Amino acid sequence: MLNFYTSIITTFFCLFLVSLLGMFLNKKNILIMLMSLEMLFLSASSFFIFSSIYLDDITGQIFAILILTVAASESAIGLAILVIYYRIRSTISVELMDLMKG
């Protein structure tokens, strides 16, 4: 039974690492960066849900709901900024994002 729990924790950790690599190694496409950030939030909330079920405590599930709420609002705001940026520049290149400094 312990091997099952360690394999699930390892799966969540690998998902977390893949999403971190997607965030830091991708410097050109902002959509992939947003998807990697969403995958990072999803792996963290899945780990909290699993630990809450394993420890028979509801705190992890509450944290998971809070993380998913933050992820949804971040996704909506990020995509809205991306649509406005695309309308102005007609490209979604991350290299030109430093021109938005104001």
N, CA, C and O atoms as a GROMACS GRO file, in nm:
protein
  408
    1MET      N    1   0.082  -0.120   0.000
    1MET     CA    2   0.000   0.000   0.000
    1MET      C    3   0.087   0.126   0.000
    1MET      O    4   0.050   0.226  -0.061
    2LEU      N    5   0.200   0.121   0.067
    2LEU     CA    6   0.290   0.236   0.071
    2LEU      C    7   0.348   0.264  -0.067
    2LEU      O    8   0.372   0.380  -0.102
    3ASN      N    9   0.370   0.160  -0.146
    3ASN     CA   10   0.422   0.178  -0.280
    3ASN      C   11   0.323   0.253  -0.368
    3ASN      O   12   0.363   0.332  -0.454
    4PHE      N   13   0.195   0.229  -0.348
    4PHE     CA   14   0.090   0.300  -0.423
    4PHE      C   15   0.093   0.449  -0.392
    4PHE      O   16   0.082   0.532  -0.482
    5TYR      N   17   0.107   0.484  -0.264
    5TYR     CA   18   0.110   0.625  -0.225
    5TYR      C   19   0.234   0.695  -0.277
    5TYR      O   20   0.227   0.810  -0.322
    6THR      N   21   0.346   0.629  -0.272
    6THR     CA   22   0.468   0.691  -0.323
    6THR      C   23   0.463   0.709  -0.475
    6THR      O   24   0.517   0.806  -0.528
    7SER      N   25   0.399   0.616  -0.544
    7SER     CA   26   0.388   0.632  -0.690
    7SER      C   27   0.297   0.748  -0.726
    7SER      O   28   0.323   0.819  -0.823
    8ILE      N   29   0.190   0.770  -0.651
    8ILE     CA   30   0.102   0.884  -0.677
    8ILE      C   31   0.173   1.015  -0.646
    8ILE      O   32   0.161   1.110  -0.723
    9ILE      N   33   0.246   1.021  -0.536
    9ILE     CA   34   0.320   1.142  -0.501
    9ILE      C   35   0.428   1.169  -0.604
    9ILE      O   36   0.452   1.285  -0.640
   10THR      N   37   0.493   1.064  -0.653
   10THR     CA   38   0.595   1.081  -0.757
   10THR      C   39   0.532   1.133  -0.887
   10THR      O   40   0.592   1.215  -0.956
   11THR      N   41   0.413   1.086  -0.919
   11THR     CA   42   0.343   1.134  -1.039
   11THR      C   43   0.311   1.282  -1.027
   11THR      O   44   0.332   1.357  -1.122
   12PHE      N   45   0.260   1.325  -0.912
   12PHE     CA   46   0.230   1.467  -0.892
   12PHE      C   47   0.358   1.551  -0.897
   12PHE      O   48   0.357   1.661  -0.953
   13PHE      N   49   0.466   1.499  -0.841
   13PHE     CA   50   0.592   1.572  -0.841
   13PHE      C   51   0.648   1.584  -0.983
   13PHE      O   52   0.699   1.689  -1.021
   14CYS      N   53   0.637   1.478  -1.062
   14CYS     CA   54   0.683   1.482  -1.202
   14CYS      C   55   0.600   1.581  -1.283
   14CYS      O   56   0.653   1.654  -1.366
   15LEU      N   57   0.470   1.583  -1.260
   15LEU     CA   58   0.383   1.680  -1.328
   15LEU      C   59   0.420   1.823  -1.290
   15LEU      O   60   0.418   1.912  -1.374
   16PHE      N   61   0.454   1.843  -1.165
   16PHE     CA   62   0.498   1.974  -1.118
   16PHE      C   63   0.628   2.015  -1.184
   16PHE      O   64   0.643   2.130  -1.226
   17LEU      N   65   0.724   1.921  -1.195
   17LEU     CA   66   0.852   1.952  -1.258
   17LEU      C   67   0.838   1.980  -1.407
   17LEU      O   68   0.904   2.069  -1.460
   18VAL      N   69   0.753   1.904  -1.475
   18VAL     CA   70   0.731   1.927  -1.618
   18VAL      C   71   0.671   2.066  -1.640
   18VAL      O   72   0.706   2.135  -1.735
   19SER      N   73   0.580   2.106  -1.553
   19SER     CA   74   0.520   2.238  -1.568
   19SER      C   75   0.622   2.349  -1.537
   19SER      O   76   0.619   2.454  -1.601
   20LEU      N   77   0.712   2.327  -1.441
   20LEU     CA   78   0.817   2.425  -1.415
   20LEU      C   79   0.912   2.436  -1.533
   20LEU      O   80   0.953   2.546  -1.570
   21LEU      N   81   0.946   2.323  -1.592
   21LEU     CA   82   1.031   2.326  -1.711
   21LEU      C   83   0.962   2.397  -1.826
   21LEU      O   84   1.026   2.470  -1.901
   22GLY      N   85   0.833   2.376  -1.841
   22GLY     CA   86   0.758   2.445  -1.945
   22GLY      C   87   0.754   2.595  -1.923
   22GLY      O   88   0.752   2.672  -2.020
   23MET      N   89   0.753   2.637  -1.797
   23MET     CA   90   0.753   2.781  -1.768
   23MET      C   91   0.888   2.844  -1.798
   23MET      O   92   0.894   2.951  -1.859
   24PHE      N   93   0.996   2.780  -1.757
   24PHE     CA   94   1.126   2.844  -1.764
   24PHE      C   95   1.201   2.818  -1.894
   24PHE      O   96   1.283   2.901  -1.934
   25LEU      N   97   1.176   2.708  -1.960
   25LEU     CA   98   1.248   2.679  -2.084
   25LEU      C   99   1.180   2.739  -2.207
   25LEU      O  100   1.245   2.757  -2.310
   26ASN      N  101   1.053   2.770  -2.196
   26ASN     CA  102   0.981   2.829  -2.308
   26ASN      C  103   0.984   2.980  -2.295
   26ASN      O  104   0.926   3.036  -2.201
   27LYS      N  105   1.050   3.046  -2.387
   27LYS     CA  106   1.059   3.192  -2.382
   27LYS      C  107   0.990   3.258  -2.500
   27LYS      O  108   0.995   3.381  -2.513
   28LYS      N  109   0.926   3.180  -2.588
   28LYS     CA  110   0.871   3.239  -2.709
   28LYS      C  111   0.718   3.241  -2.713
   28LYS      O  112   0.660   3.338  -2.762
   29ASN      N  113   0.653   3.139  -2.662
   29ASN     CA  114   0.508   3.129  -2.678
   29ASN      C  115   0.441   3.149  -2.543
   29ASN      O  116   0.461   3.071  -2.450
   30ILE      N  117   0.361   3.253  -2.533
   30ILE     CA  118   0.297   3.285  -2.405
   30ILE      C  119   0.183   3.189  -2.374
   30ILE      O  120   0.150   3.169  -2.257
   31LEU      N  121   0.121   3.130  -2.477
   31LEU     CA  122   0.013   3.035  -2.452
   31LEU      C  123   0.066   2.910  -2.382
   31LEU      O  124   0.001   2.856  -2.293
   32ILE      N  125   0.182   2.863  -2.422
   32ILE     CA  126   0.242   2.747  -2.356
   32ILE      C  127   0.283   2.782  -2.214
   32ILE      O  128   0.275   2.698  -2.124
   33MET      N  129   0.327   2.906  -2.193
   33MET     CA  130   0.360   2.948  -2.057
   33MET      C  131   0.236   2.950  -1.968
   33MET      O  132   0.242   2.909  -1.852
   34LEU      N  133   0.124   2.997  -2.021
   34LEU     CA  134  -0.001   2.998  -1.943
   34LEU      C  135  -0.050   2.856  -1.915
   34LEU      O  136  -0.099   2.828  -1.806
   35MET      N  137  -0.037   2.768  -2.014
   35MET     CA  138  -0.078   2.628  -1.991
   35MET      C  139   0.011   2.560  -1.889
   35MET      O  140  -0.036   2.478  -1.810
   36SER      N  141   0.140   2.592  -1.890
   36SER     CA  142   0.231   2.535  -1.792
   36SER      C  143   0.198   2.585  -1.652
   36SER      O  144   0.207   2.510  -1.555
   37LEU      N  145   0.161   2.710  -1.642
   37LEU     CA  146   0.121   2.764  -1.512
   37LEU      C  147  -0.006   2.698  -1.461
   37LEU      O  148  -0.018   2.669  -1.342
   38GLU      N  149  -0.101   2.676  -1.550
   38GLU     CA  150  -0.223   2.606  -1.511
   38GLU      C  151  -0.194   2.462  -1.468
   38GLU      O  152  -0.255   2.412  -1.373
   39MET      N  153  -0.102   2.397  -1.537
   39MET     CA  154  -0.065   2.260  -1.501
   39MET      C  155   0.007   2.257  -1.366
   39MET      O  156  -0.008   2.161  -1.290
   40LEU      N  157   0.083   2.361  -1.336
   40LEU     CA  158   0.149   2.372  -1.206
   40LEU      C  159   0.045   2.384  -1.095
   40LEU      O  160   0.054   2.316  -0.993
   41PHE      N  161  -0.054   2.470  -1.116
   41PHE     CA  162  -0.161   2.484  -1.018
   41PHE      C  163  -0.240   2.355  -1.002
   41PHE      O  164  -0.277   2.318  -0.890
   42LEU      N  165  -0.264   2.286  -1.112
   42LEU     CA  166  -0.340   2.161  -1.107
   42LEU      C  167  -0.263   2.052  -1.032
   42LEU      O  168  -0.323   1.977  -0.955
   43SER      N  169  -0.133   2.043  -1.052
   43SER     CA  170  -0.056   1.941  -0.981
   43SER      C  171  -0.050   1.970  -0.831
   43SER      O  172  -0.056   1.878  -0.750
   44ALA      N  173  -0.037   2.098  -0.796
   44ALA     CA  174  -0.035   2.134  -0.654
   44ALA      C  175  -0.169   2.105  -0.587
   44ALA      O  176  -0.173   2.051  -0.476
   45SER      N  177  -0.277   2.140  -0.654
   45SER     CA  178  -0.409   2.114  -0.593
   45SER      C  179  -0.439   1.965  -0.588
   45SER      O  180  -0.504   1.919  -0.493
   46SER      N  181  -0.395   1.888  -0.688
   46SER     CA  182  -0.414   1.743  -0.683
   46SER      C  183  -0.337   1.681  -0.568
   46SER      O  184  -0.386   1.589  -0.502
   47PHE      N  185  -0.216   1.732  -0.544
   47PHE     CA  186  -0.140   1.682  -0.430
   47PHE      C  187  -0.208   1.716  -0.298
   47PHE      O  188  -0.211   1.633  -0.207
   48PHE      N  189  -0.263   1.836  -0.287
   48PHE     CA  190  -0.335   1.872  -0.165
   48PHE      C  191  -0.458   1.786  -0.144
   48PHE      O  192  -0.488   1.746  -0.032
   49ILE      N  193  -0.530   1.756  -0.251
   49ILE     CA  194  -0.648   1.670  -0.239
   49ILE      C  195  -0.607   1.529  -0.198
   49ILE      O  196  -0.670   1.469  -0.111
   50PHE      N  197  -0.500   1.476  -0.260
   50PHE     CA  198  -0.455   1.342  -0.224
   50PHE      C  199  -0.408   1.336  -0.079
   50PHE      O  200  -0.441   1.241  -0.007
   51SER      N  201  -0.332   1.435  -0.035
   51SER     CA  202  -0.285   1.434   0.104
   51SER      C  203  -0.400   1.452   0.201
   51SER      O  204  -0.397   1.398   0.311
   52SER      N  205  -0.501   1.528   0.161
   52SER     CA  206  -0.616   1.545   0.249
   52SER      C  207  -0.696   1.415   0.263
   52SER      O  208  -0.746   1.385   0.371
   53ILE      N  209  -0.707   1.339   0.154
   53ILE     CA  210  -0.776   1.210   0.162
   53ILE      C  211  -0.692   1.111   0.243
   53ILE      O  212  -0.745   1.034   0.323
   54TYR      N  213  -0.561   1.114   0.221
   54TYR     CA  214  -0.472   1.020   0.292
   54TYR      C  215  -0.469   1.048   0.441
   54TYR      O  216  -0.468   0.954   0.522
   55LEU      N  217  -0.468   1.175   0.480
   55LEU     CA  218  -0.461   1.211   0.621
   55LEU      C  219  -0.598   1.226   0.687
   55LEU      O  220  -0.606   1.252   0.807
   56ASP      N  221  -0.706   1.209   0.609
   56ASP     CA  222  -0.843   1.223   0.658
   56ASP      C  223  -0.865   1.360   0.724
   56ASP      O  224  -0.913   1.371   0.836
   57ASP      N  225  -0.828   1.463   0.647
   57ASP     CA  226  -0.841   1.600   0.692
   57ASP      C  227  -0.897   1.683   0.576
   57ASP      O  228  -0.864   1.657   0.461
   58ILE      N  229  -0.979   1.780   0.607
   58ILE     CA  230  -1.044   1.858   0.501
   58ILE      C  231  -0.963   1.980   0.461
   58ILE      O  232  -0.999   2.048   0.364
   59THR      N  233  -0.856   2.011   0.532
   59THR     CA  234  -0.779   2.132   0.505
   59THR      C  235  -0.718   2.131   0.365
   59THR      O  236  -0.716   2.234   0.298
   60GLY      N  237  -0.669   2.018   0.320
   60GLY     CA  238  -0.611   2.008   0.187
   60GLY      C  239  -0.712   2.034   0.078
   60GLY      O  240  -0.679   2.094  -0.025
   61GLN      N  241  -0.835   1.990   0.099
   61GLN     CA  242  -0.940   2.015  -0.001
   61GLN      C  243  -0.977   2.163  -0.007
   61GLN      O  244  -1.007   2.216  -0.114
   62ILE      N  245  -0.975   2.230   0.107
   62ILE     CA  246  -1.002   2.374   0.110
   62ILE      C  247  -0.893   2.449   0.036
   62ILE      O  248  -0.922   2.540  -0.042
   63PHE      N  249  -0.766   2.411   0.060
   63PHE     CA  250  -0.655   2.473  -0.013
   63PHE      C  251  -0.665   2.448  -0.163
   63PHE      O  252  -0.634   2.535  -0.244
   64ALA      N  253  -0.708   2.328  -0.200
   64ALA     CA  254  -0.722   2.296  -0.342
   64ALA      C  255  -0.829   2.382  -0.408
   64ALA      O  256  -0.810   2.428  -0.521
   65ILE      N  257  -0.939   2.406  -0.339
   65ILE     CA  258  -1.044   2.494  -0.394
   65ILE      C  259  -0.992   2.636  -0.408
   65ILE      O  260  -1.022   2.704  -0.507
   66LEU      N  261  -0.914   2.682  -0.310
   66LEU     CA  262  -0.857   2.816  -0.320
   66LEU      C  263  -0.757   2.827  -0.435
   66LEU      O  264  -0.755   2.927  -0.506
   67ILE      N  265  -0.676   2.724  -0.454
   67ILE     CA  266  -0.578   2.724  -0.564
   67ILE      C  267  -0.651   2.724  -0.698
   67ILE      O  268  -0.611   2.796  -0.789
   68LEU      N  269  -0.755   2.644  -0.712
   68LEU     CA  270  -0.830   2.641  -0.838
   68LEU      C  271  -0.901   2.774  -0.865
   68LEU      O  272  -0.916   2.813  -0.981
   69THR      N  273  -0.944   2.842  -0.761
   69THR     CA  274  -1.005   2.974  -0.778
   69THR      C  275  -0.903   3.075  -0.829
   69THR      O  276  -0.931   3.152  -0.920
   70VAL      N  277  -0.785   3.074  -0.769
   70VAL     CA  278  -0.678   3.163  -0.814
   70VAL      C  279  -0.637   3.129  -0.958
   70VAL      O  280  -0.613   3.219  -1.038
   71ALA      N  281  -0.630   3.001  -0.990
   71ALA     CA  282  -0.592   2.960  -1.125
   71ALA      C  283  -0.695   3.005  -1.228
   71ALA      O  284  -0.658   3.046  -1.338
   72ALA      N  285  -0.822   2.997  -1.194
   72ALA     CA  286  -0.926   3.039  -1.288
   72ALA      C  287  -0.921   3.190  -1.311
   72ALA      O  288  -0.935   3.236  -1.425
   73SER      N  289  -0.903   3.265  -1.205
   73SER     CA  290  -0.896   3.411  -1.222
   73SER      C  291  -0.770   3.452  -1.296
   73SER      O  292  -0.772   3.545  -1.377
   74GLU      N  293  -0.659   3.384  -1.270
   74GLU     CA  294  -0.534   3.413  -1.340
   74GLU      C  295  -0.548   3.382  -1.488
   74GLU      O  296  -0.498   3.456  -1.573
   75SER      N  297  -0.614   3.274  -1.519
   75SER     CA  298  -0.633   3.237  -1.659
   75SER      C  299  -0.722   3.338  -1.731
   75SER      O  300  -0.692   3.376  -1.844
   76ALA      N  301  -0.828   3.381  -1.669
   76ALA     CA  302  -0.919   3.478  -1.732
   76ALA      C  303  -0.849   3.612  -1.755
   76ALA      O  304  -0.862   3.671  -1.862
   77ILE      N  305  -0.777   3.659  -1.656
   77ILE     CA  306  -0.708   3.788  -1.670
   77ILE      C  307  -0.594   3.777  -1.770
   77ILE      O  308  -0.573   3.868  -1.851
   78GLY      N  309  -0.520   3.667  -1.767
   78GLY     CA  310  -0.410   3.648  -1.861
   78GLY      C  311  -0.457   3.640  -2.005
   78GLY      O  312  -0.395   3.698  -2.094
   79LEU      N  313  -0.564   3.568  -2.028
   79LEU     CA  314  -0.616   3.558  -2.165
   79LEU      C  315  -0.676   3.690  -2.212
   79LEU      O  316  -0.669   3.722  -2.331
   80ALA      N  317  -0.736   3.767  -2.122
   80ALA     CA  318  -0.789   3.898  -2.160
   80ALA      C  319  -0.675   3.992  -2.199
   80ALA      O  320  -0.685   4.064  -2.298
   81ILE      N  321  -0.567   3.992  -2.122
   81ILE     CA  322  -0.450   4.073  -2.157
   81ILE      C  323  -0.390   4.028  -2.288
   81ILE      O  324  -0.346   4.110  -2.368
   82LEU      N  325  -0.389   3.898  -2.311
   82LEU     CA  326  -0.334   3.843  -2.435
   82LEU      C  327  -0.417   3.884  -2.557
   82LEU      O  328  -0.361   3.915  -2.662
   83VAL      N  329  -0.548   3.885  -2.544
   83VAL     CA  330  -0.635   3.926  -2.654
   83VAL      C  331  -0.616   4.075  -2.685
   83VAL      O  332  -0.610   4.114  -2.801
   84ILE      N  333  -0.606   4.157  -2.582
   84ILE     CA  334  -0.584   4.300  -2.603
   84ILE      C  335  -0.447   4.324  -2.667
   84ILE      O  336  -0.434   4.407  -2.757
   85TYR      N  337  -0.346   4.251  -2.622
   85TYR     CA  338  -0.213   4.265  -2.679
   85TYR      C  339  -0.211   4.221  -2.825
   85TYR      O  340  -0.144   4.283  -2.908
   86TYR      N  341  -0.285   4.116  -2.857
   86TYR     CA  342  -0.291   4.070  -2.996
   86TYR      C  343  -0.363   4.171  -3.085
   86TYR      O  344  -0.325   4.189  -3.201
   87ARG      N  345  -0.465   4.236  -3.033
   87ARG     CA  346  -0.535   4.336  -3.113
   87ARG      C  347  -0.446   4.456  -3.142
   87ARG      O  348  -0.455   4.515  -3.250
   88ILE      N  349  -0.360   4.492  -3.048
   88ILE     CA  350  -0.273   4.609  -3.068
   88ILE      C  351  -0.156   4.574  -3.159
   88ILE      O  352  -0.128   4.646  -3.254
   89ARG      N  353  -0.086   4.462  -3.130
   89ARG     CA  354   0.037   4.429  -3.201
   89ARG      C  355   0.018   4.329  -3.315
   89ARG      O  356   0.105   4.318  -3.402
   90SER      N  357  -0.091   4.258  -3.317
   90SER     CA  358  -0.121   4.151  -3.413
   90SER      C  359  -0.017   4.040  -3.412
   90SER      O  360   0.008   3.977  -3.515
   91THR      N  361   0.044   4.017  -3.297
   91THR     CA  362   0.132   3.903  -3.274
   91THR      C  363   0.133   3.872  -3.125
   91THR      O  364   0.099   3.957  -3.043
   92ILE      N  365   0.171   3.750  -3.091
   92ILE     CA  366   0.173   3.708  -2.951
   92ILE      C  367   0.316   3.674  -2.910
   92ILE      O  368   0.336   3.584  -2.828
   93SER      N  369   0.413   3.742  -2.963
   93SER     CA  370   0.553   3.713  -2.935
   93SER      C  371   0.591   3.764  -2.796
   93SER      O  372   0.560   3.878  -2.760
   94VAL      N  373   0.659   3.680  -2.720
   94VAL     CA  374   0.698   3.716  -2.584
   94VAL      C  375   0.818   3.812  -2.586
   94VAL      O  376   0.837   3.890  -2.492
   95GLU      N  377   0.898   3.808  -2.693
   95GLU     CA  378   1.015   3.896  -2.700
   95GLU      C  379   0.977   4.043  -2.699
   95GLU      O  380   1.052   4.127  -2.651
   96LEU      N  381   0.858   4.074  -2.754
   96LEU     CA  382   0.815   4.214  -2.761
   96LEU      C  383   0.732   4.257  -2.641
   96LEU      O  384   0.679   4.368  -2.640
   97MET      N  385   0.720   4.173  -2.540
   97MET     CA  386   0.640   4.208  -2.423
   97MET      C  387   0.702   4.320  -2.341
   97MET      O  388   0.631   4.387  -2.267
   98ASP      N  389   0.833   4.342  -2.353
   98ASP     CA  390   0.894   4.449  -2.275
   98ASP      C  391   0.854   4.587  -2.327
   98ASP      O  392   0.885   4.687  -2.263
   99LEU      N  393   0.787   4.593  -2.440
   99LEU     CA  394   0.737   4.721  -2.492
   99LEU      C  395   0.612   4.766  -2.419
   99LEU      O  396   0.568   4.879  -2.439
  100MET      N  397   0.554   4.682  -2.334
  100MET     CA  398   0.432   4.716  -2.261
  100MET      C  399   0.460   4.781  -2.126
  100MET      O  400   0.371   4.784  -2.041
  101LYS      N  401   0.579   4.832  -2.104
  101LYS     CA  402   0.615   4.884  -1.972
  101LYS      C  403   0.533   5.006  -1.934
  101LYS      O  404   0.519   5.033  -1.814
  102GLY      N  405   0.480   5.080  -2.026
  102GLY     CA  406   0.392   5.189  -1.993
  102GLY      C  407   0.458   5.317  -2.009
  102GLY      O  408   0.396   5.421  -1.985
   0.00000   0.00000   0.00000
